[in-house]
């Protein structure tokens, strides 16, 4: 019971803090127009956030091995609260939005892998997938609420109100986590002199496979997360709906997709404890890949079909995240977990930063802005490029599955 309350506390903090995670994506159709940005420029703000997120993950994950994940986790939450309020109040154009949203990414990154490290220290392997699944599921639930808040706020107060309401979440999350971890000891696993990064991580083939699968996973996931609210708004715009209501409705529909991700994270993490990490990654990666190659071509189709495919997409694209994280903690020595996550972050979020930018560039290249609807009408090529990441996950999962079957 004590552990369950501790897990509830850390997940609650993540839930509130990550309300800011979808702040920009939810308002993207409105912000792109009011800040007079091309799709490439709009994508670059998301990329700036992701680059900041990746840089902080690299530095702070490694730092967590040396000073303990608790300290890094607490202070990262504090600075995220400060940066989020600054973004809500001061972001009023491309450059201010780019700088301040990147600052949020720099702060927020320290709350991800350090949280997983805290959980890995506390929960054994046979329940770790479930515990990490709850932790990551709290992000999907947070994104659901964030998109829901934006969907209501955008038609009434525009992006100003949407930014303000969602950016208050990290302040609550910061207070919550300081209370939760007050009695948790700050543990550090010292490295033995003979241990080397090259041996513990770089020449650790199972760990590298989990890391590379995560890289492919991020390519698909970050592009999908950033642009799907705008895609849903485009689907609705073909009916001639008013722009602010279209943006709000698009955010609300994508909130449903993130709720599917919430269900997926805690259920699939638990299921991988019983059926195996590799098998579940292979299954979920296959579904996600199929959705990527399908989703963008559905504009103009019945909305019910778009929502159905989107729900499967939202479920499968995030479902392997807790499995990949739990799998990596099991393949690396405790004293090198932070270093392994740092490498994973550098590669995974570096690719994740490029993905939304690439998606937006392909939108610009493949079709002009529609003069009638004020939106893009061809999305299939952009989503198909995301599908290449899903293909990579399937290939790597198959290798991991074969290695498991041979034992």
C-alpha beads as a LAMMPS data file, in Angstrom:
LAMMPS data file: protein, C-alpha beads

407 atoms
406 bonds

1 atom types
1 bond types

-500.0 500.0 xlo xhi
-500.0 500.0 ylo yhi
-500.0 500.0 zlo zhi

Masses

1 110.0

Atoms # bond

1 1 1 0.000 0.000 0.000
2 1 1 2.831 2.373 0.883
3 1 1 4.408 1.807 -2.519
4 1 1 1.092 2.321 -4.276
5 1 1 0.578 5.697 -2.578
6 1 1 4.142 6.692 -3.486
7 1 1 3.495 5.734 -7.116
8 1 1 0.217 7.636 -7.074
9 1 1 2.068 10.728 -5.826
10 1 1 4.800 10.629 -8.450
11 1 1 2.281 9.971 -11.224
12 1 1 0.045 12.807 -9.998
13 1 1 2.974 15.205 -10.176
14 1 1 3.764 14.078 -13.717
15 1 1 0.097 14.485 -14.651
16 1 1 0.020 18.154 -13.621
17 1 1 3.505 19.013 -14.889
18 1 1 2.880 17.550 -18.336
19 1 1 -0.228 19.643 -18.951
20 1 1 2.246 21.964 -20.696
21 1 1 3.440 19.187 -23.003
22 1 1 0.597 19.664 -25.530
23 1 1 0.101 23.411 -25.003
24 1 1 1.647 24.396 -28.326
25 1 1 0.387 21.490 -30.441
26 1 1 -3.223 22.047 -29.365
27 1 1 -3.124 25.715 -30.356
28 1 1 -0.935 25.239 -33.449
29 1 1 -3.624 25.958 -36.105
30 1 1 -4.481 29.265 -34.407
31 1 1 -0.908 30.236 -33.525
32 1 1 0.365 29.480 -37.036
33 1 1 -2.152 31.912 -38.506
34 1 1 -1.894 34.679 -35.893
35 1 1 1.913 34.576 -35.787
36 1 1 1.981 34.349 -39.615
37 1 1 4.220 31.271 -39.776
38 1 1 4.786 28.715 -42.521
39 1 1 4.373 25.042 -41.605
40 1 1 8.163 24.765 -41.479
41 1 1 8.433 27.661 -39.003
42 1 1 5.539 26.285 -36.945
43 1 1 7.234 22.897 -36.817
44 1 1 10.519 24.512 -35.753
45 1 1 8.977 25.708 -32.461
46 1 1 8.052 22.146 -31.607
47 1 1 11.521 21.085 -32.732
48 1 1 13.090 23.716 -30.458
49 1 1 11.150 22.291 -27.525
50 1 1 12.261 18.774 -28.424
51 1 1 15.906 19.787 -28.823
52 1 1 15.794 21.464 -25.407
53 1 1 14.111 18.386 -23.985
54 1 1 16.794 16.145 -25.502
55 1 1 19.705 18.304 -24.284
56 1 1 18.386 18.321 -20.721
57 1 1 17.783 14.577 -20.830
58 1 1 21.356 13.943 -21.938
59 1 1 22.940 16.142 -19.287
60 1 1 20.556 15.497 -16.409
61 1 1 20.280 11.717 -16.897
62 1 1 24.064 11.436 -16.622
63 1 1 24.041 13.826 -13.656
64 1 1 21.443 11.640 -11.929
65 1 1 23.976 8.764 -11.827
66 1 1 26.328 11.026 -9.886
67 1 1 24.119 13.020 -7.499
68 1 1 21.012 10.815 -7.467
69 1 1 17.785 11.017 -9.509
70 1 1 15.737 12.526 -6.657
71 1 1 17.569 15.864 -6.625
72 1 1 17.489 16.230 -10.388
73 1 1 13.815 15.296 -10.516
74 1 1 12.773 17.840 -7.871
75 1 1 14.663 20.821 -9.267
76 1 1 13.631 20.082 -12.847
77 1 1 9.990 20.227 -11.770
78 1 1 10.605 23.579 -10.083
79 1 1 12.227 25.167 -13.150
80 1 1 9.519 23.749 -15.436
81 1 1 6.890 25.619 -13.402
82 1 1 8.825 28.887 -13.821
83 1 1 9.436 28.422 -17.569
84 1 1 5.803 27.489 -18.244
85 1 1 4.430 30.617 -16.614
86 1 1 6.924 32.720 -18.590
87 1 1 5.743 31.103 -21.839
88 1 1 2.076 31.694 -21.048
89 1 1 2.621 35.380 -20.260
90 1 1 5.336 36.402 -22.737
91 1 1 5.056 34.209 -25.866
92 1 1 3.413 36.459 -28.467
93 1 1 5.258 35.737 -31.710
94 1 1 7.614 33.345 -33.485
95 1 1 10.854 34.291 -31.744
96 1 1 9.445 34.638 -28.221
97 1 1 7.518 31.389 -28.710
98 1 1 10.596 29.561 -29.970
99 1 1 12.852 30.737 -27.122
100 1 1 10.382 30.233 -24.281
101 1 1 9.007 26.874 -25.462
102 1 1 12.590 25.657 -25.857
103 1 1 13.207 26.775 -22.264
104 1 1 10.285 24.624 -21.139
105 1 1 11.844 21.667 -22.942
106 1 1 15.190 22.297 -21.232
107 1 1 13.479 22.187 -17.833
108 1 1 10.958 19.420 -18.470
109 1 1 13.482 16.859 -19.704
110 1 1 14.853 16.377 -16.207
111 1 1 11.498 15.004 -15.016
112 1 1 11.350 12.018 -17.385
113 1 1 14.215 9.527 -17.104
114 1 1 14.903 10.502 -13.502
115 1 1 11.327 9.498 -12.670
116 1 1 11.863 6.142 -14.394
117 1 1 15.108 5.686 -12.444
118 1 1 13.308 6.378 -9.155
119 1 1 10.656 3.801 -10.040
120 1 1 13.252 1.224 -11.174
121 1 1 15.018 1.586 -7.821
122 1 1 11.786 0.917 -5.958
123 1 1 10.013 -1.802 -7.986
124 1 1 11.361 -5.270 -8.978
125 1 1 11.395 -6.532 -12.578
126 1 1 8.166 -8.537 -12.327
127 1 1 6.125 -5.395 -11.550
128 1 1 8.336 -2.731 -13.107
129 1 1 6.527 -2.679 -16.455
130 1 1 3.273 -1.991 -14.635
131 1 1 4.786 0.783 -12.479
132 1 1 6.518 2.522 -15.401
133 1 1 3.336 2.027 -17.416
134 1 1 1.362 3.991 -14.816
135 1 1 4.041 6.709 -14.847
136 1 1 3.898 7.122 -18.627
137 1 1 0.113 6.679 -18.676
138 1 1 -0.127 9.775 -16.486
139 1 1 1.418 11.707 -19.391
140 1 1 -1.248 10.524 -21.801
141 1 1 -3.987 11.366 -19.301
142 1 1 -2.376 14.785 -18.837
143 1 1 -2.297 15.327 -22.612
144 1 1 -5.974 14.361 -22.771
145 1 1 -6.887 17.012 -20.215
146 1 1 -4.517 19.569 -21.772
147 1 1 -6.134 19.137 -25.180
148 1 1 -9.575 19.212 -23.582
149 1 1 -8.765 22.485 -21.809
150 1 1 -7.420 23.952 -25.045
151 1 1 -10.448 22.759 -26.964
152 1 1 -12.710 24.732 -24.614
153 1 1 -10.408 27.745 -24.219
154 1 1 -9.509 28.394 -27.871
155 1 1 -12.981 29.433 -29.100
156 1 1 -13.456 31.802 -26.132
157 1 1 -10.053 33.293 -25.351
158 1 1 -7.816 32.209 -28.218
159 1 1 -4.327 30.893 -27.643
160 1 1 -3.744 33.393 -24.769
161 1 1 -6.299 31.686 -22.518
162 1 1 -5.301 28.215 -23.715
163 1 1 -1.625 28.852 -22.882
164 1 1 -2.414 30.292 -19.453
165 1 1 -4.690 27.483 -18.263
166 1 1 -2.409 24.639 -19.348
167 1 1 0.782 26.345 -18.152
168 1 1 -0.494 26.512 -14.561
169 1 1 -0.229 22.714 -14.321
170 1 1 3.552 22.509 -13.718
171 1 1 3.221 24.769 -10.666
172 1 1 0.810 22.278 -9.067
173 1 1 3.018 19.365 -10.155
174 1 1 6.108 20.920 -8.587
175 1 1 4.406 21.383 -5.227
176 1 1 3.006 17.840 -5.376
177 1 1 6.348 16.130 -6.032
178 1 1 8.193 17.976 -3.254
179 1 1 5.556 16.598 -0.852
180 1 1 5.669 13.058 -2.323
181 1 1 9.453 12.669 -2.210
182 1 1 9.982 14.373 1.159
183 1 1 10.662 11.033 2.916
184 1 1 12.273 9.234 -0.061
185 1 1 16.033 8.762 0.455
186 1 1 18.394 10.239 -2.146
187 1 1 20.066 7.024 -3.342
188 1 1 23.223 6.893 -5.483
189 1 1 24.709 3.723 -7.040
190 1 1 28.503 4.247 -7.157
191 1 1 30.376 2.983 -10.215
192 1 1 33.142 0.435 -9.766
193 1 1 36.524 1.447 -11.140
194 1 1 36.550 -1.369 -13.674
195 1 1 33.161 -0.364 -15.096
196 1 1 33.302 1.553 -18.374
197 1 1 30.568 3.198 -20.451
198 1 1 31.727 1.410 -23.591
199 1 1 31.336 -2.019 -21.986
200 1 1 28.219 -1.359 -19.909
201 1 1 26.262 0.420 -22.654
202 1 1 27.872 0.637 -26.104
203 1 1 28.841 -3.047 -26.339
204 1 1 25.676 -4.177 -24.584
205 1 1 23.737 -5.436 -27.613
206 1 1 20.309 -5.906 -25.946
207 1 1 20.529 -2.403 -24.464
208 1 1 21.508 -0.902 -27.821
209 1 1 18.579 -2.657 -29.515
210 1 1 16.161 -1.194 -26.969
211 1 1 17.732 2.237 -27.493
212 1 1 17.467 2.057 -31.293
213 1 1 13.857 0.898 -31.090
214 1 1 13.175 3.944 -28.933
215 1 1 14.789 6.191 -31.559
216 1 1 12.447 4.854 -34.249
217 1 1 9.516 5.079 -31.834
218 1 1 10.252 8.771 -31.213
219 1 1 10.425 9.621 -34.910
220 1 1 6.890 8.355 -35.340
221 1 1 5.462 9.583 -32.036
222 1 1 6.702 13.171 -31.969
223 1 1 5.599 13.913 -35.514
224 1 1 2.190 12.412 -34.794
225 1 1 1.740 14.262 -31.509
226 1 1 2.699 17.646 -32.943
227 1 1 0.681 17.631 -36.152
228 1 1 -2.403 15.491 -35.526
229 1 1 -4.416 18.345 -33.881
230 1 1 -3.784 20.411 -37.027
231 1 1 -4.658 17.407 -39.233
232 1 1 -7.984 16.958 -37.420
233 1 1 -8.640 20.681 -37.782
234 1 1 -7.983 20.309 -41.532
235 1 1 -10.436 17.397 -41.718
236 1 1 -13.071 19.575 -40.085
237 1 1 -12.214 22.666 -42.138
238 1 1 -13.260 21.021 -45.402
239 1 1 -16.835 21.439 -44.168
240 1 1 -16.284 25.227 -43.935
241 1 1 -16.407 25.497 -40.134
242 1 1 -15.170 28.682 -38.439
243 1 1 -11.427 28.526 -37.717
244 1 1 -11.297 28.918 -33.927
245 1 1 -14.060 26.341 -33.476
246 1 1 -12.277 24.020 -35.886
247 1 1 -9.057 24.288 -33.862
248 1 1 -10.933 23.639 -30.624
249 1 1 -12.792 20.660 -32.060
250 1 1 -9.549 19.244 -33.469
251 1 1 -7.922 19.488 -30.046
252 1 1 -10.887 17.770 -28.404
253 1 1 -10.814 14.850 -30.846
254 1 1 -7.064 14.379 -30.383
255 1 1 -7.692 14.422 -26.623
256 1 1 -9.600 11.188 -27.207
257 1 1 -6.546 9.742 -28.968
258 1 1 -4.373 10.622 -25.972
259 1 1 -6.895 8.990 -23.650
260 1 1 -6.393 5.829 -25.685
261 1 1 -2.670 6.281 -25.049
262 1 1 -3.419 6.487 -21.328
263 1 1 -5.246 3.159 -21.467
264 1 1 -2.437 1.666 -23.545
265 1 1 0.476 2.699 -21.325
266 1 1 -0.638 1.133 -18.078
267 1 1 -2.292 -1.930 -19.647
268 1 1 0.491 -2.793 -22.104
269 1 1 3.221 -2.169 -19.519
270 1 1 1.518 -4.666 -17.207
271 1 1 0.955 -7.127 -20.047
272 1 1 4.649 -7.028 -20.999
273 1 1 5.501 -8.211 -17.462
274 1 1 3.704 -11.450 -18.362
275 1 1 4.032 -11.892 -22.139
276 1 1 7.521 -10.464 -22.625
277 1 1 8.887 -7.098 -23.721
278 1 1 9.906 -8.070 -27.273
279 1 1 6.598 -9.720 -28.204
280 1 1 4.537 -6.731 -27.081
281 1 1 6.820 -4.222 -28.881
282 1 1 6.526 -6.259 -32.084
283 1 1 2.738 -6.397 -31.864
284 1 1 2.197 -2.745 -30.996
285 1 1 4.825 -1.480 -33.447
286 1 1 3.083 -3.294 -36.293
287 1 1 -0.258 -1.643 -35.511
288 1 1 1.298 1.806 -35.150
289 1 1 3.199 1.456 -38.439
290 1 1 -0.006 0.546 -40.288
291 1 1 -1.770 3.592 -38.831
292 1 1 1.054 5.935 -39.901
293 1 1 0.861 4.747 -43.491
294 1 1 -2.933 5.164 -43.470
295 1 1 -3.822 8.220 -41.389
296 1 1 -2.795 11.088 -43.655
297 1 1 -4.715 9.789 -46.666
298 1 1 -8.048 9.901 -44.799
299 1 1 -8.745 13.641 -45.151
300 1 1 -12.125 13.954 -46.869
301 1 1 -13.233 10.523 -45.624
302 1 1 -16.071 10.192 -43.067
303 1 1 -14.993 11.653 -39.732
304 1 1 -16.011 8.474 -37.906
305 1 1 -13.382 6.512 -39.858
306 1 1 -10.703 9.138 -39.156
307 1 1 -11.491 9.013 -35.432
308 1 1 -11.458 5.200 -35.365
309 1 1 -8.028 4.981 -37.042
310 1 1 -6.832 7.836 -34.837
311 1 1 -7.877 5.969 -31.701
312 1 1 -5.901 2.909 -32.787
313 1 1 -2.980 5.193 -33.645
314 1 1 -3.120 6.941 -30.283
315 1 1 -3.222 3.568 -28.514
316 1 1 -0.409 1.828 -30.374
317 1 1 2.042 4.730 -30.894
318 1 1 2.593 5.299 -27.160
319 1 1 1.900 1.789 -25.839
320 1 1 5.451 0.503 -26.359
321 1 1 7.038 3.449 -24.509
322 1 1 6.859 1.961 -20.967
323 1 1 7.945 -1.405 -22.365
324 1 1 11.030 0.091 -24.012
325 1 1 11.892 1.949 -20.803
326 1 1 11.389 -1.061 -18.534
327 1 1 13.389 -3.245 -20.926
328 1 1 16.355 -0.870 -20.887
329 1 1 16.451 -0.718 -17.066
330 1 1 16.691 -4.521 -17.035
331 1 1 19.627 -4.689 -19.462
332 1 1 21.922 -2.095 -17.869
333 1 1 23.713 -2.010 -14.499
334 1 1 22.059 0.314 -11.976
335 1 1 25.105 2.609 -11.830
336 1 1 24.921 3.158 -15.605
337 1 1 21.157 3.556 -16.026
338 1 1 21.428 7.325 -16.240
339 1 1 24.210 7.091 -18.829
340 1 1 22.183 4.631 -20.908
341 1 1 19.134 6.876 -20.755
342 1 1 21.333 9.849 -21.688
343 1 1 22.458 8.078 -24.865
344 1 1 18.875 7.051 -25.593
345 1 1 17.727 10.635 -25.079
346 1 1 20.413 12.107 -27.307
347 1 1 19.466 9.833 -30.187
348 1 1 15.731 9.495 -29.569
349 1 1 14.844 13.094 -28.898
350 1 1 17.324 14.357 -31.449
351 1 1 15.358 12.402 -34.036
352 1 1 12.116 13.502 -32.363
353 1 1 13.150 17.129 -32.842
354 1 1 13.662 16.631 -36.570
355 1 1 10.413 14.732 -37.080
356 1 1 7.868 17.605 -36.704
357 1 1 10.104 19.883 -38.771
358 1 1 10.327 17.264 -41.529
359 1 1 6.582 16.694 -41.371
360 1 1 5.926 20.425 -41.791
361 1 1 8.457 20.766 -44.605
362 1 1 6.805 17.930 -46.526
363 1 1 3.431 19.665 -46.074
364 1 1 4.903 22.820 -47.617
365 1 1 6.515 20.896 -50.478
366 1 1 3.626 18.621 -51.418
367 1 1 0.731 21.061 -51.532
368 1 1 -0.019 24.789 -51.420
369 1 1 -2.290 26.207 -48.747
370 1 1 -5.892 25.844 -49.841
371 1 1 -7.366 29.223 -50.782
372 1 1 -10.868 28.074 -49.844
373 1 1 -10.325 26.386 -46.486
374 1 1 -7.095 28.106 -45.403
375 1 1 -5.487 24.767 -44.640
376 1 1 -3.492 21.950 -46.210
377 1 1 -5.349 19.242 -48.105
378 1 1 -2.629 16.603 -48.707
379 1 1 -1.232 14.958 -45.547
380 1 1 -0.532 11.395 -46.652
381 1 1 3.127 11.851 -47.587
382 1 1 3.973 13.488 -44.267
383 1 1 2.352 10.718 -42.221
384 1 1 3.940 8.040 -44.407
385 1 1 7.396 9.382 -43.554
386 1 1 6.483 8.857 -39.885
387 1 1 5.630 5.276 -40.797
388 1 1 9.296 4.617 -41.563
389 1 1 9.940 4.934 -37.831
390 1 1 7.245 2.365 -37.136
391 1 1 8.898 0.038 -39.637
392 1 1 12.181 0.404 -37.734
393 1 1 10.489 -0.520 -34.447
394 1 1 9.020 -3.669 -35.996
395 1 1 12.371 -4.764 -37.437
396 1 1 14.262 -4.262 -34.166
397 1 1 11.499 -5.895 -32.114
398 1 1 11.706 -8.933 -34.377
399 1 1 15.453 -9.204 -33.648
400 1 1 14.792 -8.929 -29.898
401 1 1 12.033 -11.514 -30.130
402 1 1 14.327 -13.960 -31.942
403 1 1 17.009 -13.482 -29.271
404 1 1 14.447 -14.192 -26.555
405 1 1 13.110 -17.271 -28.338
406 1 1 16.605 -18.745 -28.740
407 1 1 17.188 -18.829 -24.972

Bonds

1 1 1 2
2 1 2 3
3 1 3 4
4 1 4 5
5 1 5 6
6 1 6 7
7 1 7 8
8 1 8 9
9 1 9 10
10 1 10 11
11 1 11 12
12 1 12 13
13 1 13 14
14 1 14 15
15 1 15 16
16 1 16 17
17 1 17 18
18 1 18 19
19 1 19 20
20 1 20 21
21 1 21 22
22 1 22 23
23 1 23 24
24 1 24 25
25 1 25 26
26 1 26 27
27 1 27 28
28 1 28 29
29 1 29 30
30 1 30 31
31 1 31 32
32 1 32 33
33 1 33 34
34 1 34 35
35 1 35 36
36 1 36 37
37 1 37 38
38 1 38 39
39 1 39 40
40 1 40 41
41 1 41 42
42 1 42 43
43 1 43 44
44 1 44 45
45 1 45 46
46 1 46 47
47 1 47 48
48 1 48 49
49 1 49 50
50 1 50 51
51 1 51 52
52 1 52 53
53 1 53 54
54 1 54 55
55 1 55 56
56 1 56 57
57 1 57 58
58 1 58 59
59 1 59 60
60 1 60 61
61 1 61 62
62 1 62 63
63 1 63 64
64 1 64 65
65 1 65 66
66 1 66 67
67 1 67 68
68 1 68 69
69 1 69 70
70 1 70 71
71 1 71 72
72 1 72 73
73 1 73 74
74 1 74 75
75 1 75 76
76 1 76 77
77 1 77 78
78 1 78 79
79 1 79 80
80 1 80 81
81 1 81 82
82 1 82 83
83 1 83 84
84 1 84 85
85 1 85 86
86 1 86 87
87 1 87 88
88 1 88 89
89 1 89 90
90 1 90 91
91 1 91 92
92 1 92 93
93 1 93 94
94 1 94 95
95 1 95 96
96 1 96 97
97 1 97 98
98 1 98 99
99 1 99 100
100 1 100 101
101 1 101 102
102 1 102 103
103 1 103 104
104 1 104 105
105 1 105 106
106 1 106 107
107 1 107 108
108 1 108 109
109 1 109 110
110 1 110 111
111 1 111 112
112 1 112 113
113 1 113 114
114 1 114 115
115 1 115 116
116 1 116 117
117 1 117 118
118 1 118 119
119 1 119 120
120 1 120 121
121 1 121 122
122 1 122 123
123 1 123 124
124 1 124 125
125 1 125 126
126 1 126 127
127 1 127 128
128 1 128 129
129 1 129 130
130 1 130 131
131 1 131 132
132 1 132 133
133 1 133 134
134 1 134 135
135 1 135 136
136 1 136 137
137 1 137 138
138 1 138 139
139 1 139 140
140 1 140 141
141 1 141 142
142 1 142 143
143 1 143 144
144 1 144 145
145 1 145 146
146 1 146 147
147 1 147 148
148 1 148 149
149 1 149 150
150 1 150 151
151 1 151 152
152 1 152 153
153 1 153 154
154 1 154 155
155 1 155 156
156 1 156 157
157 1 157 158
158 1 158 159
159 1 159 160
160 1 160 161
161 1 161 162
162 1 162 163
163 1 163 164
164 1 164 165
165 1 165 166
166 1 166 167
167 1 167 168
168 1 168 169
169 1 169 170
170 1 170 171
171 1 171 172
172 1 172 173
173 1 173 174
174 1 174 175
175 1 175 176
176 1 176 177
177 1 177 178
178 1 178 179
179 1 179 180
180 1 180 181
181 1 181 182
182 1 182 183
183 1 183 184
184 1 184 185
185 1 185 186
186 1 186 187
187 1 187 188
188 1 188 189
189 1 189 190
190 1 190 191
191 1 191 192
192 1 192 193
193 1 193 194
194 1 194 195
195 1 195 196
196 1 196 197
197 1 197 198
198 1 198 199
199 1 199 200
200 1 200 201
201 1 201 202
202 1 202 203
203 1 203 204
204 1 204 205
205 1 205 206
206 1 206 207
207 1 207 208
208 1 208 209
209 1 209 210
210 1 210 211
211 1 211 212
212 1 212 213
213 1 213 214
214 1 214 215
215 1 215 216
216 1 216 217
217 1 217 218
218 1 218 219
219 1 219 220
220 1 220 221
221 1 221 222
222 1 222 223
223 1 223 224
224 1 224 225
225 1 225 226
226 1 226 227
227 1 227 228
228 1 228 229
229 1 229 230
230 1 230 231
231 1 231 232
232 1 232 233
233 1 233 234
234 1 234 235
235 1 235 236
236 1 236 237
237 1 237 238
238 1 238 239
239 1 239 240
240 1 240 241
241 1 241 242
242 1 242 243
243 1 243 244
244 1 244 245
245 1 245 246
246 1 246 247
247 1 247 248
248 1 248 249
249 1 249 250
250 1 250 251
251 1 251 252
252 1 252 253
253 1 253 254
254 1 254 255
255 1 255 256
256 1 256 257
257 1 257 258
258 1 258 259
259 1 259 260
260 1 260 261
261 1 261 262
262 1 262 263
263 1 263 264
264 1 264 265
265 1 265 266
266 1 266 267
267 1 267 268
268 1 268 269
269 1 269 270
270 1 270 271
271 1 271 272
272 1 272 273
273 1 273 274
274 1 274 275
275 1 275 276
276 1 276 277
277 1 277 278
278 1 278 279
279 1 279 280
280 1 280 281
281 1 281 282
282 1 282 283
283 1 283 284
284 1 284 285
285 1 285 286
286 1 286 287
287 1 287 288
288 1 288 289
289 1 289 290
290 1 290 291
291 1 291 292
292 1 292 293
293 1 293 294
294 1 294 295
295 1 295 296
296 1 296 297
297 1 297 298
298 1 298 299
299 1 299 300
300 1 300 301
301 1 301 302
302 1 302 303
303 1 303 304
304 1 304 305
305 1 305 306
306 1 306 307
307 1 307 308
308 1 308 309
309 1 309 310
310 1 310 311
311 1 311 312
312 1 312 313
313 1 313 314
314 1 314 315
315 1 315 316
316 1 316 317
317 1 317 318
318 1 318 319
319 1 319 320
320 1 320 321
321 1 321 322
322 1 322 323
323 1 323 324
324 1 324 325
325 1 325 326
326 1 326 327
327 1 327 328
328 1 328 329
329 1 329 330
330 1 330 331
331 1 331 332
332 1 332 333
333 1 333 334
334 1 334 335
335 1 335 336
336 1 336 337
337 1 337 338
338 1 338 339
339 1 339 340
340 1 340 341
341 1 341 342
342 1 342 343
343 1 343 344
344 1 344 345
345 1 345 346
346 1 346 347
347 1 347 348
348 1 348 349
349 1 349 350
350 1 350 351
351 1 351 352
352 1 352 353
353 1 353 354
354 1 354 355
355 1 355 356
356 1 356 357
357 1 357 358
358 1 358 359
359 1 359 360
360 1 360 361
361 1 361 362
362 1 362 363
363 1 363 364
364 1 364 365
365 1 365 366
366 1 366 367
367 1 367 368
368 1 368 369
369 1 369 370
370 1 370 371
371 1 371 372
372 1 372 373
373 1 373 374
374 1 374 375
375 1 375 376
376 1 376 377
377 1 377 378
378 1 378 379
379 1 379 380
380 1 380 381
381 1 381 382
382 1 382 383
383 1 383 384
384 1 384 385
385 1 385 386
386 1 386 387
387 1 387 388
388 1 388 389
389 1 389 390
390 1 390 391
391 1 391 392
392 1 392 393
393 1 393 394
394 1 394 395
395 1 395 396
396 1 396 397
397 1 397 398
398 1 398 399
399 1 399 400
400 1 400 401
401 1 401 402
402 1 402 403
403 1 403 404
404 1 404 405
405 1 405 406
406 1 406 407
